[in-house]
């Protein structure tokens, strides 16, 4: 069974063709990242306009790369949410139109859940029961899967997602957007023990909180700058030396990663999974991978680096499993985007 996946939840327009939920035939992505860099974050209106401009060419490219046409596609899977409303609207309306005109079955996919299914495209397949840490710019969740579509959300962020915290700390330090790669690169030159940063305490032991950590970084930066510069302001990063920025970046990264790995280890002990999946954009962080290897006893399955960030392959993969497990189809005449969709 071949599924065409369509993903437009944020700033990347993506389409992919996946066969039987495990074989990636093609993946095409058009990113509008460069348009957002000057603003230090994604501008929803710009993202939506970009999706409109490129979505049909991206879908055509995915079909060509898969060496197939519409006759070779059995179903369409599209991100329904969560995400930016304008961006989601473009993908959903496109998928609805194609499902009607091409006479294809349509499946609505949860973007966060789909991140886990990017791991099923790897040669080493995750096994159930599995523990999943989903860490990206918009989401941080710890989920226990007993099987397909049989899961329990153990914990989630109470404020900032991990990737969002990386972006905000990068902005405090005057580092380029997106913050994840910028923080990781600068941290290589810093001392992770130089700045003492707090670990958040939450009522639910599996919930996350990164807002306090972000504020502690701001206070540390202001202290080292010698003045409580307002934020956001270009004056604060200008007052910091290169080594100060590197030390703060390294200390923040160490604390954020320790928080993620600590939660994973607690859940691993309690639930004894056969596999652990770490997925989402932050899964590409090398310190996170090193920490997971050092502290976790269960084998960790990561999606391919290219499939850690937003992509349509994971949407198509989850769409296949929805079809194979006889999950409800979406009505192409009424499906609406859901920006606040939860797992």
Backbone torsions as a table, in degrees:
resi	resn	phi	psi	omega
1	UNK	NA	128.4	-179.9
2	UNK	-107.9	127.6	-178.2
3	UNK	-118.5	131.6	172.1
4	UNK	-91.1	122.5	177.8
5	UNK	-101.1	141.4	177.8
6	UNK	-128.4	125.8	-176.4
7	UNK	-130.5	120.7	178.1
8	UNK	-143.7	44.6	-173.7
9	UNK	-77.3	-24.6	-175.9
10	UNK	-138.4	-110.3	-174.2
11	UNK	-107.0	-2.1	-179.2
12	UNK	-111.1	130.7	176.6
13	UNK	-97.5	119.6	-173.2
14	UNK	-136.8	147.2	173.5
15	UNK	-141.8	147.5	-179.1
16	UNK	-154.1	155.2	174.8
17	UNK	-118.1	123.8	-179.6
18	UNK	-123.2	136.2	179.8
19	UNK	-105.4	126.0	176.7
20	UNK	55.7	27.5	174.5
21	UNK	72.7	0.5	-173.2
22	UNK	-136.6	-16.3	-177.1
23	UNK	-112.8	115.2	-179.2
24	UNK	-84.4	113.8	-179.9
25	UNK	-90.2	-31.0	178.3
26	UNK	-164.1	155.1	175.0
27	UNK	-149.5	125.3	179.6
28	UNK	-126.9	132.6	-178.4
29	UNK	-135.8	133.2	171.7
30	UNK	-120.1	116.6	-176.5
31	UNK	-102.0	142.0	174.2
32	UNK	-102.7	20.4	-175.3
33	UNK	-52.9	-44.7	-176.8
34	UNK	-58.7	-29.6	-179.5
35	UNK	-72.9	-22.9	-175.9
36	UNK	-96.5	-19.2	-175.8
37	UNK	-53.5	-45.1	-179.3
38	UNK	-60.2	-21.7	-178.1
39	UNK	-95.9	-5.7	179.1
40	UNK	71.3	19.5	-179.5
41	UNK	172.1	171.8	-176.3
42	UNK	-76.6	128.9	174.7
43	UNK	-97.3	113.0	-172.7
44	UNK	-53.7	-43.5	-177.7
45	UNK	-64.6	-39.3	178.5
46	UNK	-66.7	-42.2	179.5
47	UNK	-60.7	-45.4	-177.9
48	UNK	-62.6	-43.9	179.7
49	UNK	-63.0	-38.4	179.5
50	UNK	-64.5	-41.4	177.8
51	UNK	-58.6	-44.7	-179.2
52	UNK	-58.7	-40.5	-176.1
53	UNK	-69.4	-34.6	-168.3
54	UNK	-115.2	-7.4	-169.9
55	UNK	-62.5	-43.5	-178.8
56	UNK	-67.9	-43.5	174.4
57	UNK	-60.2	-36.1	179.4
58	UNK	-66.4	-41.5	177.6
59	UNK	-64.1	-43.8	177.4
60	UNK	-60.1	-39.8	179.6
61	UNK	-64.7	-41.3	179.2
62	UNK	-62.6	-40.7	178.8
63	UNK	-66.0	-42.4	179.6
64	UNK	-64.1	-44.6	-179.4
65	UNK	-63.9	-30.3	178.0
66	UNK	-82.4	-4.1	-179.5
67	UNK	56.2	48.6	178.9
68	UNK	-143.5	168.6	172.5
69	UNK	-123.4	-169.4	-176.8
70	UNK	-65.6	-23.5	177.1
71	UNK	-65.6	-25.8	-178.9
72	UNK	-90.4	2.7	179.5
73	UNK	-103.3	128.6	-177.8
74	UNK	-94.7	-28.8	-177.0
75	UNK	-157.2	163.3	176.5
76	UNK	-119.9	133.6	174.8
77	UNK	-120.1	135.0	-176.8
78	UNK	-135.2	145.6	175.6
79	UNK	-68.6	120.0	175.5
80	UNK	-90.0	-28.5	-178.9
81	UNK	166.4	177.1	-8.4
82	UNK	-75.7	170.3	180.0
83	UNK	158.6	-165.6	178.4
84	UNK	-80.9	132.3	-174.3
85	UNK	-56.8	-49.7	-178.3
86	UNK	-61.1	-40.9	179.3
87	UNK	-66.3	-47.4	179.6
88	UNK	-60.5	-38.3	-177.2
89	UNK	-59.8	-40.5	179.8
90	UNK	-63.0	-46.1	-179.4
91	UNK	-66.7	-44.0	-178.0
92	UNK	-65.6	-45.4	-179.6
93	UNK	-65.6	-36.5	176.7
94	UNK	-64.5	-45.9	-179.8
95	UNK	-63.9	-41.1	178.5
96	UNK	-60.7	-46.8	-178.8
97	UNK	-62.1	-43.4	-179.8
98	UNK	-67.9	-38.6	179.3
99	UNK	-61.8	-38.1	-180.0
100	UNK	-73.7	-49.7	-174.4
101	UNK	-72.9	-31.9	-179.1
102	UNK	-96.6	-2.2	178.8
103	UNK	57.5	55.6	-179.8
104	UNK	-118.3	148.5	174.5
105	UNK	-68.2	142.2	-176.8
106	UNK	-118.0	136.7	177.0
107	UNK	-125.7	133.7	177.1
108	UNK	-93.5	129.3	-171.1
109	UNK	-117.8	141.3	172.7
110	UNK	-84.0	119.8	-175.3
111	UNK	-59.4	-41.9	-176.9
112	UNK	-67.6	-46.1	177.4
113	UNK	-59.9	-37.7	-177.3
114	UNK	-63.8	-29.5	178.4
115	UNK	-55.3	-37.8	179.4
116	UNK	-65.0	-36.8	-175.0
117	UNK	-76.7	-9.2	170.5
118	UNK	-63.0	-28.3	179.4
119	UNK	-70.4	-22.3	179.1
120	UNK	-76.7	-5.0	175.2
121	UNK	-90.4	-1.3	178.2
122	UNK	-85.2	156.9	179.7
123	UNK	-62.4	-40.7	175.8
124	UNK	-85.8	112.7	-176.0
125	UNK	-84.1	136.9	172.4
126	UNK	-64.5	150.9	178.5
127	UNK	-116.3	145.3	174.9
128	UNK	-88.8	147.0	-2.1
129	UNK	-72.7	145.2	-179.0
130	UNK	-129.5	151.9	177.8
131	UNK	-108.1	129.3	-177.0
132	UNK	-122.1	130.4	171.0
133	UNK	-109.1	115.9	-178.6
134	UNK	-107.0	111.5	-174.3
135	UNK	-129.6	116.2	-179.4
136	UNK	-147.2	-171.0	-179.6
137	UNK	-66.5	-27.2	-176.6
138	UNK	-113.4	-9.0	-171.3
139	UNK	-144.1	140.2	169.4
140	UNK	-140.4	109.0	-177.7
141	UNK	-138.9	146.0	174.3
142	UNK	-114.8	120.5	-170.7
143	UNK	-131.1	136.9	175.9
144	UNK	-105.8	120.3	179.8
145	UNK	-103.7	120.6	172.3
146	UNK	-82.7	-27.2	179.3
147	UNK	-173.7	-175.6	177.6
148	UNK	-60.1	125.8	176.6
149	UNK	64.2	15.3	176.0
150	UNK	-122.8	88.8	-173.9
151	UNK	-141.5	164.5	177.9
152	UNK	-133.3	126.9	175.2
153	UNK	-78.0	113.8	-178.2
154	UNK	-80.3	-38.1	-177.6
155	UNK	-163.3	160.3	178.3
156	UNK	-153.7	170.1	-178.6
157	UNK	-71.5	141.4	178.1
158	UNK	-89.7	-10.8	-178.9
159	UNK	-148.9	-104.1	-179.4
160	UNK	-76.0	142.1	169.3
161	UNK	-75.7	162.4	-177.4
162	UNK	-60.1	-46.9	-179.8
163	UNK	-64.1	-36.2	177.2
164	UNK	-64.0	-39.3	178.0
165	UNK	-64.1	-40.2	176.1
166	UNK	-59.7	-43.7	180.0
167	UNK	-62.6	-43.3	-176.9
168	UNK	-70.3	-38.1	177.4
169	UNK	-66.8	-39.0	176.5
170	UNK	-60.4	-39.2	179.2
171	UNK	-66.4	-39.1	176.6
172	UNK	-58.6	-40.3	-176.4
173	UNK	-87.9	-2.5	-179.9
174	UNK	74.3	27.7	179.6
175	UNK	-94.7	155.4	-175.3
176	UNK	-64.9	152.4	171.9
177	UNK	-87.6	142.0	-0.8
178	UNK	-74.6	151.4	-170.8
179	UNK	-73.9	-29.4	-177.0
180	UNK	-55.2	-58.4	179.0
181	UNK	-63.5	-35.5	-179.0
182	UNK	-66.0	-45.0	178.4
183	UNK	-63.5	-45.7	-178.2
184	UNK	-60.9	-41.2	-178.6
185	UNK	-68.0	-44.1	-179.6
186	UNK	-71.0	-31.0	-179.5
187	UNK	-63.4	-25.8	179.6
188	UNK	-60.4	-28.1	-176.9
189	UNK	-97.7	2.0	-175.2
190	UNK	-111.5	172.4	178.0
191	UNK	-103.3	112.0	-176.7
192	UNK	-68.3	-9.6	179.6
193	UNK	-99.3	1.1	-171.7
194	UNK	-74.5	-30.7	-178.5
195	UNK	-122.4	122.8	179.3
196	UNK	-84.2	119.0	-177.3
197	UNK	-119.8	148.3	-174.1
198	UNK	-80.1	153.8	171.5
199	UNK	-100.4	131.3	-177.1
200	UNK	-70.5	146.4	174.2
201	UNK	-115.4	129.4	-179.5
202	UNK	-124.2	156.1	-179.2
203	UNK	-62.9	-43.1	174.4
204	UNK	-89.6	124.2	-173.7
205	UNK	-62.6	-16.2	-179.7
206	UNK	-102.3	-1.0	176.2
207	UNK	-78.0	158.8	-179.8
208	UNK	-117.5	155.0	172.2
209	UNK	-150.5	123.5	-179.3
210	UNK	-118.4	-3.0	-178.7
211	UNK	-64.5	-44.5	179.0
212	UNK	-64.1	-37.5	178.0
213	UNK	-63.7	-43.3	178.4
214	UNK	-60.9	-42.7	179.2
215	UNK	-65.7	-38.3	178.4
216	UNK	-64.2	-36.6	176.2
217	UNK	-64.1	-43.1	178.8
218	UNK	-59.7	-46.3	179.5
219	UNK	-63.0	-39.1	178.6
220	UNK	-65.0	-40.6	179.3
221	UNK	-65.6	-41.7	178.9
222	UNK	-64.8	-39.3	178.4
223	UNK	-62.9	-46.0	-178.5
224	UNK	-70.6	-27.6	176.9
225	UNK	-75.6	-18.5	178.8
226	UNK	84.6	8.2	-179.6
227	UNK	-160.4	143.0	-178.8
228	UNK	-82.4	69.1	178.1
229	UNK	-60.5	143.5	176.4
230	UNK	-64.4	154.0	176.1
231	UNK	-128.5	135.8	0.0
232	UNK	-78.6	143.5	178.7
233	UNK	-160.1	142.4	177.9
234	UNK	-74.3	-16.7	-176.3
235	UNK	-68.9	-34.8	-178.7
236	UNK	-64.4	-55.7	179.2
237	UNK	-61.9	-30.5	178.4
238	UNK	-67.6	-26.3	-179.0
239	UNK	-83.5	-9.3	-179.3
240	UNK	-96.5	139.5	175.8
241	UNK	-77.4	167.9	179.5
242	UNK	-62.0	-41.5	-178.8
243	UNK	-69.1	-35.8	177.0
244	UNK	-63.4	-44.2	177.8
245	UNK	-60.9	-42.9	-179.0
246	UNK	-64.4	-40.9	-180.0
247	UNK	-66.2	-42.1	178.8
248	UNK	-66.1	-42.6	179.0
249	UNK	-60.7	-44.9	-179.3
250	UNK	-65.0	-40.5	-179.7
251	UNK	-67.8	-41.9	177.7
252	UNK	-63.7	-47.2	-177.6
253	UNK	-60.3	-43.7	179.7
254	UNK	-60.3	-43.8	-177.9
255	UNK	-68.3	-43.0	180.0
256	UNK	-64.3	-44.4	-179.4
257	UNK	-66.9	-40.9	178.6
258	UNK	-60.3	-39.8	178.1
259	UNK	-59.5	-45.7	-179.2
260	UNK	-65.1	-47.1	-177.4
261	UNK	-68.2	-36.7	179.4
262	UNK	-61.9	-43.7	178.0
263	UNK	-64.3	-41.1	178.4
264	UNK	-61.4	-44.1	-178.2
265	UNK	-64.7	-40.8	177.8
266	UNK	-61.3	-44.0	-179.6
267	UNK	-68.7	-35.7	178.4
268	UNK	-61.2	-43.6	-180.0
269	UNK	-64.0	-41.8	-175.7
270	UNK	-74.8	-39.3	-171.0
271	UNK	-105.6	-11.8	175.1
272	UNK	48.1	60.4	-178.0
273	UNK	-74.4	160.9	174.0
274	UNK	-83.4	-26.9	179.4
275	UNK	-141.1	154.6	170.9
276	UNK	-123.6	132.8	176.3
277	UNK	-115.5	128.5	172.0
278	UNK	-115.2	118.5	-172.2
279	UNK	-137.7	165.9	-176.1
280	UNK	102.6	168.1	-174.1
281	UNK	-56.9	-37.7	-178.2
282	UNK	-70.4	-16.4	177.9
283	UNK	-62.7	-16.4	178.3
284	UNK	-78.7	-12.1	-178.2
285	UNK	-65.2	124.5	-174.4
286	UNK	-71.3	-31.3	177.4
287	UNK	-67.6	-36.8	176.1
288	UNK	-62.7	-42.7	179.9
289	UNK	-66.2	-39.3	178.1
290	UNK	-65.7	-43.9	179.6
291	UNK	-64.5	-39.9	178.4
292	UNK	-63.5	-40.9	180.0
293	UNK	-65.9	-34.7	-176.5
294	UNK	-77.7	-38.7	-170.1
295	UNK	-104.8	-19.2	-177.8
296	UNK	-95.4	141.9	-179.0
297	UNK	-91.2	-26.4	-178.6
298	UNK	-86.4	145.8	178.8
299	UNK	-64.0	135.4	-179.1
300	UNK	-101.8	132.3	175.6
301	UNK	-107.2	123.6	176.2
302	UNK	-108.8	141.7	168.7
303	UNK	-64.4	159.1	171.4
304	UNK	-51.8	144.7	-178.0
305	UNK	-50.5	-39.4	-179.0
306	UNK	-68.3	-18.5	-178.7
307	UNK	-105.0	9.2	175.3
308	UNK	-78.4	-42.1	176.8
309	UNK	-79.0	177.2	-176.3
310	UNK	-58.6	133.3	-178.6
311	UNK	-157.2	165.1	-178.3
312	UNK	-93.9	-13.7	179.0
313	UNK	-61.4	-42.1	180.0
314	UNK	-67.5	-31.0	177.8
315	UNK	-68.5	-44.8	179.0
316	UNK	-65.3	-39.7	-179.7
317	UNK	-62.3	-47.0	179.2
318	UNK	-66.9	-35.9	176.7
319	UNK	-58.8	-39.7	177.5
320	UNK	-61.3	-46.3	-177.9
321	UNK	-67.3	-31.6	174.4
322	UNK	-62.8	-41.1	179.6
323	UNK	-68.6	-45.3	-175.4
324	UNK	-69.6	-26.2	179.3
325	UNK	-96.7	12.4	176.1
326	UNK	59.6	37.9	175.0
327	UNK	-73.0	157.3	-176.6
328	UNK	-60.3	139.1	174.9
329	UNK	-79.5	159.1	176.2
330	UNK	-92.1	146.5	177.0
331	UNK	-83.6	113.5	-177.5
332	UNK	-65.4	-13.2	179.7
333	UNK	-92.0	-10.5	-175.0
334	UNK	-137.8	-6.2	-176.9
335	UNK	-58.6	130.7	178.3
336	UNK	-120.3	147.4	175.0
337	UNK	-66.7	151.5	-179.4
338	UNK	-132.5	90.9	-176.2
339	UNK	-58.9	-28.3	-177.6
340	UNK	-102.1	20.7	-177.2
341	UNK	-57.0	134.1	-179.2
342	UNK	-112.4	158.2	171.3
343	UNK	-77.8	NA	NA
